Amino acid sequence: MQFPLIRCRTYSSSVPTSANSQIAWFSRLGQIENARKVFDQMPQKNIVSWNSIIAGYFQNNQPAEARCLFDRMPERNTVSWNGLISGYVKNRMVKEARKVFDTMPERNVVSWTAMVRGYVEEGCISVAESLFWQMPQRNVVSWTVMLGGLIRDRRIDEARRLFDMMPVKDVVARTNLMAGYCQEGRMDEARELFDEMPSRNVVSWTTMVSGYVQNQRVDIARKLFEVMPEKNEVTWTAMLMGYTQCGRIVEAAELFDAMPIKSVIACNAMILGFGQNGEVFNARKVFEQMREKDDGTWSAMIKVYERKGCELEALDLFTLMQRQGIRANFPSLISILSVCASLASLDHGRQVHAQMLRSQFDSDVYVSSALITMYIKCGDLVKAKWVFDRFSPKDIVMWNSIITGYAQHGLGEEALQVFYEMCSLGIATDDITFVGVLSACSYTGKVKEGLEIFESMKTKYLVDSSMEHYACMVDLLGRAGRLKEAMDLIEKMPVEPDAIIWGSVMGACKMHMNLDLAEVAAKKLLQLEPRNAGPYILLSNIYASRGRWADVAELRKDMRSRKVSKSPGCSWIEVEKKVHMFTGGEIMPHPENPMILRMLEKLGGLLREAGYSPDGSFVFHDVDEEEKVRSLGHHSEKLAVAYGLLKVPAPMPIRVMKNLRVCGDCHSAIKLIAKITGREIILRDANRFHHFKDGVCSCKDYW
């Protein structure tokens, strides 16, 4: 069956009216098969027809078919040969283009220029330069292409010399050199060139405005912007991005409102600009008002939510993005991985991992490191190690991630094993490696190993001890009850101890009930961080455990006078890709609160039968015993565990996250809950992971 030529009505001037123009038209639309049908049905094909269909195949990334047709041409002219060279250049096949160039019967300035352009685009600037000087004649395009090559190679002074030699300096050449000066930060020379231009177009003006923006001279850019005879979409967007990138969001918003056409790029910049300024509502408002969105729009909004701690909103938007058939790009997947890690949303994390596998992003070392971190923070160490093991070669970030992961999960032996394997392979350690290793020793009570590694850091591994390493060692000694040695180490430190150091001392004092030293550490902490509630709370807890309620009241009064507030305890759990939040007491009760309370009551009976007795010392108010028991029973982590028992089917682990350190009573209760229900419960608190199973915790009650 023959393919009929398309007949077009005479009043539609944009539709092709000849076979050759139909070939070009279909080629531009990406319909090369239709173009070929038109070509094949032509009763007579002239040299223009052959050149058109060959150009079409090159345009549609089918160089082999283009060459096949070229070889079948009954006759060729210089345009045909030039088309073959240009086609190969467009398809990044510069070697094939050079073979054609070397064998063509006759060359003109277009042939030479196409070949020079090919080498420039491939970054072979020296080869392009050699060929350029061999040219028997040059036109303004030849000079401009070579000028662009030198600028691209950051050889701006040589580019200037070539520019001075140009017989004709058109607006394109002048603008290119001006852009090169801007790229190098040589704004005075760029401006001089701009001022000397006999005629300027909108591209010249925009290049100069963009140059000032890129070199953080936004006010000068704005002055130039205001006197431009005409502005296009690119100009407005460049000026807008100048304001957003330097954090001048008020001026950016005013400019954005004045823009006659708000491009997708401009809207995306505005979303990120509002986000960086903490104006999440305004960022979402821009997002909602956009008629067209690209993947960068969705990525920008997700990033804003992720960076501002709106993890649930980021997950909701990511889900909506998928429902609308938008394919997630690399930045949005990285942002969502960070959100999944923060929320410990394992189901979403697995889904993102699957998308990365389909998109082949998982071969990127940065992605693999992010995946390892996500699985570690979601409590799935097996999967984290699987990602770690399959990636080669591993960078230092990946090694550090897996060591730190084992440390956070209380697996000191495994952390040390990976560390020694890393050293045996000759991989250079860094300061973060030792923070992870020393933390592992601290969390698992490996005092001897920790001291040996700390002593060998400088001599054996050539890594200087930083404040973070000293903090690990103070924590290591403090947890082990060796508070005098911890204080001796602080005295020997080459720098003044920071809040992290004194925070470790406070934690150790609470663990070992050393009130005298706790008061010393608390005073140091309050000097360093007067608005931090932590030292007040820890000291209050110690006073409360001793029944010193007057001192507790005094501390609370001091907190109120300084306007220091304690972050409320909050826990959350993911069930079927939805995150459920819980707070202690009656604040914001869960929609299914009656059912949760019935489960807690049932658990309370089972716990009493198992010998559990609530530890009132963990309730830091001067109230009667009955009220203490009720308060303990409604801690947020207990509410989340109860909900997990109701909703998470066995034998799946129940994974709970908490924003603060788990209290001792909850730790004891959850151990017993795991035993009497036969369930594995994984709790991630502000410090580390606790894996509860069969009545024991992975931390061995050492946390």
Steps between C-alpha positions, in 0.01 A plus 500: 500500500638838396533780753307801361666839489336733750292764322484825690245778480643813349400722795729317746845644429665309790432157342740366235391522135772295327655157543838640607345729759285208622816296555655783703175556689454134602869482595466798734197333661701183563287304250785371286295200379244734343779709350645185344162402353471839335854464363442146371180604314663788318498415126808714448755569769741785458815566699303722743265208576793271581667766716171559687434135590866443602484810723173363644661172603788686665248728674322192637823339628522230231847566352541148358187531282608851397837368383334212317287745300799726437686208344199431272476857371521510121683834517642717776603860535701683765179563695450120520850446638461788743167355614675170576770675705247716687279195564785304651599802713141535630507132597833542686684285243794730435735221384257396225456868407877537461519196273238658272680837515832341401349310202250752359591618148460869561477705821363846560495726806187322629684163495794639696276684747286190563812298578641768732162516675504122547834508679393798713182323611702189593737711709796434265588869486866461399401281200231752405753782525750317278232441236377859526840644409522263201177637350557657157229755577287589799166670546349666807349165609842328488655770717208492745512120534873506577454790740235298683740205523771705669247650741367153579859391573528793747778652283348844520814701421564296184133545414546877529800491265300299247210742536731794427612323179145447373435702184130525585382508860129436507269518801527121558881508527494803730233343721693169520819673612304707748350179644851353525620797705193467726572130548852586618372773733670772294199729508681826422630360169158355421334837566758683290424267209127548555531880506703496175247289307372695198166318527356282771219249491299353787750211530788746557307684770393174664857365496623809682218489757560127556874564537445748781254259665744208480770713661276609790466859377122499500448873550703588189312229312170660605611846377588353161177299498295816554648683197473209254306606188328161494495202732420139425407207720868407551586852621222509756591152623872584529422809709257305718754223566754764599272605785400146605858372502620774734197465728335835417157345491295823537652651185472163325129483583440856374680422174314170465163675538601751229609236247280510189554128437594273787704218350521158662868567577410829672225335704736219604759757611232684699389178673859427607555865597194506726603162641852615588345797679272270700184617322358156427143629461602749230706234322196270487284793381728550197496123440118487506460798264723355228305383196794299373745313719812307402684240706716783638188665646401191695861444604529861624185479713599162644845639584342799679290266714797271569734782606241665724412182688158455335564133432137389488415773247799394288377139497146607411628714211723219375199266501291758310783544249497129427121489471519771235749296299799733554823306497713584802837651412831451677471797746144410603597138567795612714272738696244225559772259611602760760135532609465121524814488714374778728157340546634143486241440228626164379212427259548827315878451509469160334275650236754775423777239484298303244457816288871566516571146382261549206662834413851354554579779749622243752838479324580850629720500812307792653170315454639181652626694803154659539336156472731356767418791733127461434498126576711553814268770633199283418653221709561259209870428540484187284388702197751777577781244500363349176526838325845552651631158393380518139655840427857521378718694532377639831590853602583617852142628553358149449748341742426769759125456452505127571735538799280774649191289427633204693595736784149649520349152512728397787700254290848591618668178379363543150604867489856411604510214249409736213756753627779242504396373155514856371851546639620165361390608151716810529207745495597825670290577806383849592367680806143378437620138494631536854187673625310191383747248645535677835120537523468126440742434786311745723156354426616145570729557797822411315716728712830322436456495122384862497801620698741309273345640181492854640867480597600370153304755297786744453796261503360216289223655290626861477165646607499785753264476796216750474234614745267224371757229581552634851121504544488132403771416752334697781177317417683165492659552842189661649267217395742253655481691831860622469401862559830604657690382191249684281561822695879447484471469119302825487774673701764381249308609191692753284180704451216611722229232526179579316135428578520147354777409746311633801183339369677162506607567858142587594371179342756292689413679825134414456583137424722470808309748721799728561316815607806708595666463159163537324458846653850600380427377148158665496648841590757464220225407254281792602792738442557357151137457397272705727191431280551123484244310709718185515711576810195625689310181422788268589569677828128512575481126435781432745340723764163327445653155534634611840163649598640854510180660372584847627814499283292374206255787548785751519645368175160520330461857623845587363401345164185711484688821584752428223218393264657159449251235389532123487423321175196277555555126475377368166505153343385375163448175311443423131211272411418430135703800379323738738685657792305514830616752763457469878562742785492424870196584712186644343670729246367435146361149559510253211166449315501137619592596856225294677621181333864585589409562864323163516815333368711687760265382775530143377880531485502649851334186639741270316797706619389485863464123469856488363626689807527851354471791742496858363808701602366830631844659503454560128203730561646838575214665685413503870178299464355194673591146398172436317554807281860392434386159378238656271758744356752223435239286330429774246852581386503547122718195430258273687207642299688435173593144603137428593386626160765287330373189681151579372595578140830336402447132414734241650777409443589845364705708746330799663713806419453805724682834493531753784631857489652482852698242694283205609431508874619217723149387595392474135819311421422244772134475400569453127748222575223312679240586234728345236526185715133452589374575146777312318562804278820675395485872578757741355512842665708787365539780751701822482824317583491151351304187412356247743407156364265330750448125465426216744520734799845645427625810320793523260648778716528255791354777719810706430384820334 
